[in-house]
Amino acid sequence: MEFATEDDAKNYSVSVTSKHIHPEDIHRRLDDYKRYLASARGDDKDYWQKEVNSLEEWINSDEFINGEYPRGIDELVLELIEWRAAIYAFQNVDIKTDPFKTHAFYAQWLVGGTYTIFCLLGKLVSKDQRDNSLRKHWEMVSGYVSHSGLCGETEVEFINAKMHHVRGQFTNKNSQAMRYRNKVIAHNESLPRMEWNELDKDIELISRMWSLITMWSSFGLMEPFRKSDQVFSGTESVFTDEEIRLLQEQRENYLSKVKSWCTKCIETGEEIVNRSPFGTLSISISINDR
């Protein structure tokens, strides 16, 4: 696909990356946006007005009413990170009683989470041009990203080499994660060895690609990750208060890793600009003396 202007490319990018809100969440989200709009000033007010308008348009669209929409790339990336962060926490905290060996529910949770991670990875780097994948979208807009000032001088070329269909990173030869996904998840051929830190190398590349597209095309995502106390809520009967605190801490450590990957050149490790794909909401109060 070719775009007439860069603005057209940005609008298209937002449409395919944005997480499509499920019906049970959408009216709550609209109320939140209207509240943000009421307290916003200047450019922030314009931003939240556009968000409200866009959400109301989506609610009334045939696609939303009929449920005819794919999962946005944002949702796939964030869910991949969420699952990996939770599993990372369990891998880095010593639990007195090992629930993954003693409780069937936790054993099934770990297997399900592992399969979900590799399914999400496969969707994001799919080579099928029919798919709404990060790989496909990167190929469409990376030319604009390379001139955005957001990346290293040769970073886009470096990423393009990593994304090569045959010689790139996401092949059975160069990625333990892709080999595991293809051999175990997709085709049930064999059970190759998988080391989680090797998966993190793939997540680092995905995170950087996604963050460059997000920073180029939009203001970023507002506080997209779940709160750690929500992630581990309901586990109080299995883990001690101290274990839960440590699990929350380790999950935050992983999210900090991801945020660092998103903001640094993947080729050199250098921070190019003081920007992030993640935003936080802040409210300031000013008093005018008259």
ZAVEXDO-873059 format. One record per residue (C-alpha): residue number from 1; x, y, z. Coordinates in Angstrom, 2 decimals, decimal comma, always signed. Example, Ala and Ser with C-alpha at 12.3 -4.5 7.8 and 13.67 -1.06 7.14 Angstrom:
# residues 2
ATOM     k        xx        yy        zz
ATOM     1    +12,30     -4,50     +7,80
ATOM     2    +13,67     -1,06     +7,14
//
This chain:
# residues 290
ATOM     k        xx        yy        zz
ATOM     1     +0,00     +0,00     +0,00
ATOM     2     +1,21     +3,49     -0,88
ATOM     3     +0,09     +6,64     +0,92
ATOM     4     -0,56    +10,03     -0,62
ATOM     5     +0,85    +11,88     +2,38
ATOM     6     +2,60    +11,12     +5,64
ATOM     7     -0,52    +12,17     +7,54
ATOM     8     -2,45     +9,49     +5,63
ATOM     9     +0,19     +6,96     +6,67
ATOM    10     -0,09     +8,05    +10,32
ATOM    11     -3,88     +7,81    +10,30
ATOM    12     -3,70     +4,34     +8,79
ATOM    13     -1,08     +3,34    +11,34
ATOM    14     -3,28     +4,39    +14,24
ATOM    15     -6,21     +2,47    +12,79
ATOM    16     -4,34     -0,84    +12,60
ATOM    17     -2,34     -0,53    +15,82
ATOM    18     -5,03     +0,79    +18,15
ATOM    19     -6,55     -1,68    +20,54
ATOM    20    -10,22     -2,14    +19,66
ATOM    21    -12,11     -1,86    +22,92
ATOM    22    -14,44     -4,69    +23,77
ATOM    23    -18,13     -3,87    +24,32
ATOM    24    -17,99     -4,34    +28,08
ATOM    25    -15,18     -1,77    +28,39
ATOM    26    -16,05     +0,85    +25,82
ATOM    27    -18,59     +2,96    +27,74
ATOM    28    -16,34     +3,07    +30,79
ATOM    29    -13,48     +4,21    +28,55
ATOM    30    -15,66     +6,90    +26,99
ATOM    31    -16,58     +8,22    +30,45
ATOM    32    -12,87     +8,33    +31,35
ATOM    33    -12,00    +10,25    +28,18
ATOM    34    -14,76    +12,78    +28,80
ATOM    35    -13,44    +13,30    +32,32
ATOM    36     -9,91    +13,85    +31,01
ATOM    37    -11,31    +16,29    +28,45
ATOM    38    -13,11    +18,31    +31,11
ATOM    39     -9,87    +18,92    +33,05
ATOM    40     -7,53    +19,32    +30,05
ATOM    41     -6,04    +22,55    +28,71
ATOM    42     -4,48    +23,62    +25,42
ATOM    43     -3,12    +20,86    +23,19
ATOM    44     -4,20    +18,22    +25,73
ATOM    45     -7,80    +19,37    +25,35
ATOM    46     -7,59    +19,00    +21,56
ATOM    47     -6,09    +15,54    +21,99
ATOM    48     -8,83    +14,27    +24,32
ATOM    49    -11,57    +15,81    +22,16
ATOM    50    -10,25    +13,81    +19,20
ATOM    51    -10,18    +10,67    +21,36
ATOM    52    -13,80    +11,20    +22,44
ATOM    53    -14,90    +11,83    +18,85
ATOM    54    -13,03     +8,76    +17,60
ATOM    55    -14,51     +6,53    +20,29
ATOM    56    -18,06     +7,73    +19,68
ATOM    57    -17,58     +7,15    +15,94
ATOM    58    -16,32     +3,61    +16,68
ATOM    59    -19,31     +2,84    +18,92
ATOM    60    -21,68     +3,74    +16,09
ATOM    61    -19,77     +1,92    +13,34
ATOM    62    -21,12     -1,21    +11,65
ATOM    63    -17,84     -3,00    +12,41
ATOM    64    -18,25     -2,50    +16,15
ATOM    65    -21,95     -3,31    +16,17
ATOM    66    -21,38     -6,54    +14,22
ATOM    67    -18,10     -7,47    +15,94
ATOM    68    -16,22     -7,43    +12,63
ATOM    69    -12,75     -6,22    +13,65
ATOM    70     -9,32     -7,76    +14,32
ATOM    71     -7,29     -7,33    +17,46
ATOM    72     -5,13     -4,24    +17,10
ATOM    73     -1,34     -4,56    +17,07
ATOM    74     -1,16     -2,58    +20,32
ATOM    75     -3,27     -5,21    +22,06
ATOM    76     -1,09     -8,07    +20,78
ATOM    77     +2,14     -6,36    +21,89
ATOM    78     +0,82     -5,38    +25,31
ATOM    79     -0,61     -8,85    +26,02
ATOM    80     +2,71    -10,44    +25,01
ATOM    81     +4,51     -8,18    +27,48
ATOM    82     +1,92     -8,72    +30,22
ATOM    83     +2,19    -12,50    +30,05
ATOM    84     +5,99    -12,47    +29,90
ATOM    85     +6,21    -10,02    +32,83
ATOM    86     +4,02    -12,27    +35,02
ATOM    87     +6,01    -15,39    +34,18
ATOM    88     +9,28    -13,46    +34,67
ATOM    89     +8,10    -12,55    +38,18
ATOM    90     +7,51    -16,19    +39,11
ATOM    91    +10,90    -17,15    +37,67
ATOM    92    +12,70    -14,60    +39,84
ATOM    93    +10,99    -15,07    +43,21
ATOM    94    +11,61    -18,04    +45,51
ATOM    95     +8,20    -19,36    +46,53
ATOM    96     +8,08    -21,49    +49,68
ATOM    97     +5,45    -23,82    +48,21
ATOM    98     +5,77    -24,45    +44,48
ATOM    99     +2,17    -24,01    +43,24
ATOM   100     +3,07    -25,04    +39,68
ATOM   101     +3,87    -28,54    +40,93
ATOM   102     +1,27    -28,89    +43,70
ATOM   103     -1,80    -27,23    +42,15
ATOM   104     -3,26    -28,29    +38,80
ATOM   105     -4,75    -24,83    +38,26
ATOM   106     -1,35    -23,14    +38,41
ATOM   107     +0,23    -25,82    +36,22
ATOM   108     -2,47    -25,23    +33,61
ATOM   109     -2,07    -21,46    +33,96
ATOM   110     +1,65    -21,74    +33,19
ATOM   111     +1,07    -23,97    +30,16
ATOM   112     -1,70    -21,70    +28,91
ATOM   113     +0,40    -18,59    +29,42
ATOM   114     +3,34    -20,15    +27,60
ATOM   115     +1,20    -21,13    +24,63
ATOM   116     -0,39    -17,67    +24,56
ATOM   117     +3,03    -15,97    +24,46
ATOM   118     +4,15    -17,98    +21,45
ATOM   119     +0,83    -17,56    +19,66
ATOM   120     +1,09    -13,79    +20,10
ATOM   121     +4,69    -13,85    +18,88
ATOM   122     +3,61    -15,73    +15,76
ATOM   123     +0,81    -13,23    +15,03
ATOM   124     +3,10    -10,22    +15,40
ATOM   125     +5,84    -11,47    +13,06
ATOM   126     +3,64    -13,39    +10,62
ATOM   127     +4,86    -13,31     +7,01
ATOM   128     +1,35    -13,81     +5,61
ATOM   129     +0,30    -10,57     +3,91
ATOM   130     -3,33    -11,25     +4,83
ATOM   131     -2,52    -10,83     +8,52
ATOM   132     -2,63     -7,61    +10,54
ATOM   133     +0,92     -8,19    +11,78
ATOM   134     +3,59     -5,87    +13,15
ATOM   135     +5,97     -7,17    +10,48
ATOM   136     +3,61     -6,20     +7,65
ATOM   137     +2,91     -2,78     +9,14
ATOM   138     +6,60     -2,06     +9,70
ATOM   139     +7,29     -2,76     +6,04
ATOM   140     +4,61     -0,22     +5,10
ATOM   141     +5,68     +2,68     +7,33
ATOM   142     +9,37     +2,18     +8,18
ATOM   143    +10,36     +4,60     +5,43
ATOM   144     +8,52     +7,39     +7,23
ATOM   145     +9,92     +6,30    +10,60
ATOM   146    +13,49     +6,49     +9,26
ATOM   147    +13,06    +10,24     +8,58
ATOM   148    +11,23    +11,01    +11,84
ATOM   149    +14,29    +11,80    +13,95
ATOM   150    +13,17     +9,19    +16,49
ATOM   151    +15,70     +6,50    +15,64
ATOM   152    +19,42     +5,98    +15,12
ATOM   153    +21,00     +6,91    +11,81
ATOM   154    +21,08     +3,33    +10,50
ATOM   155    +18,64     +1,76    +12,95
ATOM   156    +15,84     +1,20    +10,44
ATOM   157    +18,21     -0,59     +8,08
ATOM   158    +19,40     -2,68    +11,04
ATOM   159    +15,82     -3,61    +11,93
ATOM   160    +14,99     -4,38     +8,30
ATOM   161    +17,87     -6,86     +8,21
ATOM   162    +16,59     -8,43    +11,44
ATOM   163    +13,14     -8,76     +9,84
ATOM   164    +14,37    -10,39     +6,60
ATOM   165    +12,03    -13,27     +5,78
ATOM   166    +14,81    -15,82     +5,19
ATOM   167    +17,95    -14,57     +6,95
ATOM   168    +16,37    -12,48     +9,71
ATOM   169    +15,92    -12,99    +13,43
ATOM   170    +12,46    -14,55    +13,35
ATOM   171    +13,45    -17,84    +11,72
ATOM   172    +13,93    -21,33    +13,15
ATOM   173    +17,69    -20,94    +12,72
ATOM   174    +18,08    -17,57    +14,45
ATOM   175    +15,36    -17,60    +17,12
ATOM   176    +14,81    -20,25    +19,78
ATOM   177    +11,38    -18,75    +20,36
ATOM   178    +10,30    -19,07    +16,72
ATOM   179    +11,70    -22,58    +16,51
ATOM   180     +9,75    -23,52    +19,65
ATOM   181     +6,61    -21,85    +18,33
ATOM   182     +6,82    -23,56    +14,92
ATOM   183     +7,85    -27,00    +16,18
ATOM   184     +5,62    -27,21    +19,27
ATOM   185     +2,73    -24,76    +19,06
ATOM   186     +1,98    -24,67    +15,33
ATOM   187     +2,85    -28,19    +14,14
ATOM   188     +3,50    -30,46    +17,18
ATOM   189     +6,61    -31,86    +15,48
ATOM   190     +9,11    -31,94    +18,34
ATOM   191    +10,01    -30,35    +21,66
ATOM   192    +13,17    -28,24    +21,17
ATOM   193    +14,89    -26,59    +24,12
ATOM   194    +13,67    -23,08    +24,95
ATOM   195    +15,42    -20,55    +27,19
ATOM   196    +13,31    -17,60    +28,26
ATOM   197    +16,13    -15,07    +27,98
ATOM   198    +16,30    -15,94    +24,28
ATOM   199    +12,61    -15,04    +23,96
ATOM   200    +13,42    -11,67    +25,54
ATOM   201    +15,76    -10,88    +22,63
ATOM   202    +12,78    -11,23    +20,30
ATOM   203    +10,53     -9,18    +22,58
ATOM   204    +13,19     -6,44    +22,65
ATOM   205    +13,12     -6,17    +18,84
ATOM   206     +9,32     -6,24    +18,73
ATOM   207     +9,10     -3,60    +21,46
ATOM   208    +11,49     -1,24    +19,67
ATOM   209     +9,73     -1,59    +16,30
ATOM   210     +6,35     -1,04    +17,88
ATOM   211     +7,53     +1,93    +19,95
ATOM   212     +9,01     +3,70    +16,91
ATOM   213     +5,74     +3,32    +15,01
ATOM   214     +3,74     +4,47    +18,04
ATOM   215     +5,90     +7,54    +18,73
ATOM   216     +5,88     +8,49    +15,05
ATOM   217     +2,13     +8,14    +14,54
ATOM   218     +0,54     +9,15    +17,86
ATOM   219     +0,91    +10,67    +21,30
ATOM   220     +1,45     +7,20    +22,75
ATOM   221     -0,54     +4,99    +25,09
ATOM   222     -1,75     +6,24    +28,44
ATOM   223     -0,71     +3,90    +31,29
ATOM   224     -1,30     +0,74    +29,22
ATOM   225     -0,17     -1,92    +31,68
ATOM   226     -2,25     -3,40    +34,47
ATOM   227     -1,45     -2,52    +38,04
ATOM   228     +0,68     -5,19    +39,72
ATOM   229     -1,73     -5,58    +42,62
ATOM   230     -4,44     -6,45    +40,08
ATOM   231     -2,25     -9,01    +38,34
ATOM   232     -1,64    -10,98    +41,54
ATOM   233     -5,00    -10,37    +43,21
ATOM   234     -6,75    -13,55    +44,38
ATOM   235     -3,47    -15,36    +45,14
ATOM   236     -3,39    -14,46    +48,83
ATOM   237     -4,34    -17,99    +49,92
ATOM   238     -1,33    -19,47    +48,12
ATOM   239     +1,43    -16,86    +48,56
ATOM   240     +2,53    -14,92    +51,60
ATOM   241     +2,27    -11,12    +51,70
ATOM   242     +6,04    -10,88    +51,26
ATOM   243     +6,00    -13,25    +48,27
ATOM   244     +3,26    -11,19    +46,61
ATOM   245     +5,24     -8,02    +47,24
ATOM   246     +8,31     -9,58    +45,62
ATOM   247     +6,26    -10,84    +42,67
ATOM   248     +4,91     -7,35    +42,09
ATOM   249     +8,43     -5,94    +42,34
ATOM   250     +9,86     -8,40    +39,80
ATOM   251     +7,01     -7,79    +37,39
ATOM   252     +7,73     -4,05    +37,57
ATOM   253    +11,40     -4,81    +36,95
ATOM   254    +10,50     -6,56    +33,71
ATOM   255     +8,22     -3,73    +32,61
ATOM   256    +11,10     -1,34    +33,27
ATOM   257    +13,26     -3,46    +30,95
ATOM   258    +10,61     -3,21    +28,24
ATOM   259    +10,29     +0,56    +28,64
ATOM   260    +14,06     +0,85    +28,28
ATOM   261    +14,02     -1,31    +25,13
ATOM   262    +11,32     +0,92    +23,69
ATOM   263    +13,29     +4,14    +24,13
ATOM   264    +16,80     +3,06    +23,09
ATOM   265    +18,27     +2,36    +19,66
ATOM   266    +18,36     -1,42    +19,30
ATOM   267    +21,55     -1,19    +17,24
ATOM   268    +23,66     +0,94    +19,62
ATOM   269    +21,74     +1,12    +22,92
ATOM   270    +21,78     +4,91    +22,66
ATOM   271    +18,79     +7,02    +23,68
ATOM   272    +18,03     +9,10    +20,59
ATOM   273    +15,21    +11,32    +21,85
ATOM   274    +13,65    +12,04    +25,21
ATOM   275    +10,36    +10,40    +24,30
ATOM   276     +8,46     +7,24    +25,16
ATOM   277     +5,49     +5,39    +23,65
ATOM   278     +3,97     +5,36    +27,13
ATOM   279     +2,19     +8,36    +28,62
ATOM   280     +1,01     +9,18    +32,11
ATOM   281     -1,87    +11,41    +33,05
ATOM   282     -1,02    +14,43    +35,18
ATOM   283     -3,23    +17,26    +36,35
ATOM   284     -1,89    +20,68    +37,27
ATOM   285     -3,72    +23,43    +39,07
ATOM   286     -2,93    +27,08    +38,53
ATOM   287     -4,28    +30,00    +40,54
ATOM   288     -4,56    +33,37    +38,86
ATOM   289     -4,33    +36,42    +41,09
ATOM   290     -6,61    +39,23    +40,00
//
